Amino acid sequence: MISGVRPLSLFQKVVVYTILGCLLLLVTFPLYWVAMTSFKTPRAIYDTEQALIPHSLTLENYRLLFKETQILDWIQFTAALAVTSTLVAVIVAICAAYSITGFDFPGRKTLGFVVWLAYVIPVALLLIPLFLLMNSLHLVDKFPGLVIAYQAGMVPSATWLMMAYFRRLPKELQDAALIDGCTPMGVLVRVILPLAAPGVATAAILGFTGAWSEFVLTATLTRSPELKNVSIGILSFMVSDTVLWGQLMAAAVIALLPVFLLYVFLQRYVVQGLTIGSVKG
């Protein structure tokens, strides 16, 4: 128990756990609805008596999904785009954060403010400038163009997170490495990165998640079917005024699984990354 913090009374515990239970239900119910709908027949989807618990389950939606659509191609392209974009963003963010926090040069604080400003600006506001830039570089509807465009949102957030981690590291370790003959790049590779590994992992996880679920940038900068990611592929189940709910929900479940598994196994890094800086010392 933390010194100076009172233990909760029974009534307070009941209130706290009730609120947490309601929030948990609020978060998990849409996931349950999506999963259950993916196993329903078309008739059961519109049957109010089977809204929460279907009378029977079927794999027909998944069979049609893999047989009649290019879901595997969408997943393969999305994975390649997310991994490439994440690697580029993390490398750039590490270098940017190290230069801002590790060196004293004119305009350092201004540069840090610019990073924060780019972090808080929604990427949707940059759609037109990004499209004009990619078009002038002849990178519209091309894989490299998507990777570059994704950096507009990924690099500032990853850099801001890395800066918070690097500032927490003991300055004495870096100075000792420099005295022992290490170059600045050697200090980064041999001292800082091993100590900041949780921060790097957090930035990579959050970046991968954002790139995996990206829709607006991809829809704006691509036209070719082979450059269709999962988010855009799911949109193809909405045909005119008809929605193929069973296949749409099955595709949503398939698209959700990689990110879900990633968070299950690496959630401690995410939690540590989101709470960085909240405790001094």
Rosetta blueprint (number, residue, H / E / L):
1 M L
2 I L
3 S L
4 G L
5 V L
6 R L
7 P L
8 L L
9 S L
10 L H
11 F H
12 Q H
13 K H
14 V H
15 V H
16 V H
17 Y H
18 T H
19 I H
20 L H
21 G H
22 C H
23 L H
24 L H
25 L H
26 L H
27 V H
28 T H
29 F H
30 P H
31 L H
32 Y H
33 W H
34 V H
35 A H
36 M H
37 T H
38 S H
39 F L
40 K L
41 T L
42 P H
43 R H
44 A H
45 I H
46 Y L
47 D L
48 T H
49 E H
50 Q H
51 A L
52 L L
53 I L
54 P L
55 H L
56 S L
57 L L
58 T L
59 L L
60 E H
61 N H
62 Y H
63 R H
64 L H
65 L H
66 F H
67 K H
68 E H
69 T L
70 Q L
71 I H
72 L H
73 D H
74 W H
75 I H
76 Q H
77 F H
78 T H
79 A H
80 A H
81 L H
82 A H
83 V H
84 T H
85 S H
86 T H
87 L H
88 V H
89 A H
90 V H
91 I H
92 V H
93 A H
94 I H
95 C H
96 A H
97 A H
98 Y H
99 S H
100 I H
101 T H
102 G H
103 F L
104 D L
105 F L
106 P L
107 G L
108 R H
109 K H
110 T H
111 L H
112 G H
113 F H
114 V H
115 V H
116 W H
117 L H
118 A H
119 Y H
120 V H
121 I L
122 P L
123 V H
124 A H
125 L H
126 L H
127 L H
128 I H
129 P H
130 L H
131 F H
132 L H
133 L H
134 M H
135 N H
136 S H
137 L L
138 H L
139 L L
140 V L
141 D L
142 K L
143 F H
144 P H
145 G H
146 L H
147 V H
148 I H
149 A H
150 Y H
151 Q H
152 A H
153 G H
154 M H
155 V H
156 P H
157 S H
158 A H
159 T H
160 W H
161 L H
162 M H
163 M H
164 A H
165 Y H
166 F H
167 R H
168 R H
169 L L
170 P L
171 K H
172 E H
173 L H
174 Q H
175 D H
176 A H
177 A H
178 L H
179 I H
180 D L
181 G L
182 C L
183 T L
184 P H
185 M H
186 G H
187 V H
188 L H
189 V H
190 R H
191 V H
192 I H
193 L H
194 P H
195 L H
196 A L
197 A H
198 P H
199 G H
200 V H
201 A H
202 T H
203 A H
204 A H
205 I H
206 L H
207 G H
208 F H
209 T H
210 G H
211 A H
212 W H
213 S L
214 E L
215 F L
216 V H
217 L H
218 T H
219 A H
220 T H
221 L H
222 T L
223 R L
224 S L
225 P H
226 E H
227 L H
228 K L
229 N L
230 V H
231 S H
232 I H
233 G H
234 I H
235 L H
236 S L
237 F L
238 M E
239 V E
240 S L
241 D L
242 T E
243 V E
244 L L
245 W H
246 G H
247 Q H
248 L H
249 M H
250 A H
251 A H
252 A H
253 V H
254 I H
255 A H
256 L H
257 L H
258 P H
259 V H
260 F H
261 L H
262 L H
263 Y H
264 V H
265 F H
266 L H
267 Q H
268 R H
269 Y H
270 V H
271 V H
272 Q H
273 G H
274 L H
275 T L
276 I L
277 G L
278 S L
279 V L
280 K L
281 G L
